[in-house]
Amino acid sequence: MDRDRSPRRERRGGGGGAGERKTRRGPPDRRIFVSNLPFEMKWQEVKDLFRKEVGEVAYVELFDDENGKPRGAGVMEFNTAEIAKKAIDKMHRFDYKGRKIVVKEDFDAERDKHGRIVGR
């Protein structure tokens, strides 16, 4: 049997519908929301910056808008609540490439794939 089509395997992050989310991973006290990042900044650069300034980073996800362009925002997770708090204290209003990074608690917010808070 000759197949001229490959099976569909385009699922990124194991998610499908708009209500499904992949950003929530660990306890909210170990997560932060970052914004006002330079649009050209990639997740590895964000991770490296925060590792250098505050400590080990467990997870980074940066969000794109509906057109696939970077939003300059994302969520991060740390191994401990202490490092997450240090990240908020030290990195909020941190000047990076002429932009003041905004860093705050992520709380237990449910976000869509673009990083926007959904439902209440």
Secondary structure, DSSP 4 states (H G I P E B T S, - for coil): ----SPPP---STT--STT------S-GGGEEEEES--TT--HHHHHHHHHHHT--EEEEEEEE-TTS-EEEEEEEEESSHHHHHHHHHHHTTEEETTEEEEEEE-TT--B-TTS-B---
